[in-house]
Amino acid sequence: MFLKILQKAGIIACIILLLSCFMPWAFYADIHETFTGFYSFQNQYGKPGKFLSVMALFAFALMMLPKIWAKRTNLFVCALAVGYAIKTYILFTSCYNAYCPEKKAGIFIMLLSTIIMLISSAFPDLKIKKQKEN
């Protein structure tokens, strides 16, 4: 029962990750700009929303497949997404020139959803058939 709930939570986390890339992540008052996963001023921080969206789609597809190789690959994909999310969180929220940007809800949602995806991929709901011995 717990594994089915965890798998559904992982699927919902993939969808939430996609949505969080469009939400505001940080507000920089010195340049009067709000950054999202797909926008940063003069593309200085890149577009991490592209990579995270692709990882969310891969993880979603792999969570839906009832194969053991898909579950193992999903663990790798979700771990890669968590690492990239942590790097992005540090990049977008770090202080510079004695100025700290205002953190918005989108960056916390992005980080939390990738962690939920990793936890759900670590405990897949998969039935393994037992082999008959001769």
N, C-alpha and C positions, 0 to 999 in steps of 0.2 A: 504494500500500500504506500509506504514512504517513498519507494523508488518511482512509482508512477507520478506522485505529486512532485517529486524533484525533477522528473523529466519534463513535466508541464511547466514548471517554474523556469527551466532552462529555455524552453521554446518561447515563453513570454519574455524572458530576458533578452533573447535575440531580437524580438520585435521592438522592445523598449530601447535597445542599443541603437537600432536604426533611427528611431524617432529622436533620441537624445542628440544625435549628430546635427540635427536642425535647430536645436534649442540653443539659447545663449550660454556660453561657457564662462566667459570672463569679460568684465568691462574695464577698459583702460581709460581713465579720466583724463590723462595727459594728452591723449590724441582724440578723445571723445568718440571712441569706437567700441562696439560690442563684438567680440569674436565668437564664432560658432565652429563646428567641426569642419565646415566647408568654406569659412571665410576668416582670413586674418589680414590685417592692414598690409597692403603691398605684398601679400603672400609670404610674409616674413616667417611664419611658423608652419607654412605648408598647409595641406588639406588633410589632416588625419582622419576626417570623416570618411574619405574615400576608402582608405585601408580598413577602418573599423567596420564599414558597411559590408565590404567584401567578406571579412572574417565572420560577421554575423550571418550572412547568407550561407556561407560554407557550413558554419556550425549548425544552422537551422536544418540544412539538407542532411547533414550527417546524423543529427539527432533523430530524424525521421526514418532513416534506413535501419532495418533490423539485422544488420550484419556486424560481426565482431570486428572486422577490419575498419568499419565505419566508426565504431565506438572508440577504437584506439587512435584513429586519425583525428577524431573530434577532440580528444584530450590534448593532442599536440596543437591543433588549431586554436583551441580556447586558451591554452597556456601562452601561445604567441600573442593572442589578443590581449590578455591581461598584462603581459610585459609591455606591449605597445601602449596600452591605456595608462599604465603607471608613468611611462616616459612622457606621454602627452600631458598628463596631469601636472607633472613637475615643470614641463616647458611652459604651459599656459598660465600657471599660478605662481611662478617664481618672481621674486622682486628684482628690479633692475634700477640702477641710478637712484637708489633710496626711495623708489616708488613701488608699491605693491598693488597689483590689479585686484579688483573686486571679484571674488569668485561667485559665479552664478550656479543655479541648480543643475543645469545641463551637464556640467563637468562631473558633479558628484553622481548623477544618475548614470552617466557613461561608465564611470569607474565601478560602481556597484553592480551594474548589469553584467559587466565582463566577469566579475568575481562570481556572480551567481551562475553564469554560463560554465565557468571552470568547475565549480562544485558539482553541478548537475552532470557534467561530462565525466567526472571522476567516479560517479556512481550510476552507471547506465542501467536501464531497465531492460535486461536481455535474458531471454530463456535459452539455456544451453542444453542441447540434446545429449543424453548419456548414450555412449556406445555400448552395444551388447558384446559381451565376451563370449568366445567360442568354447 
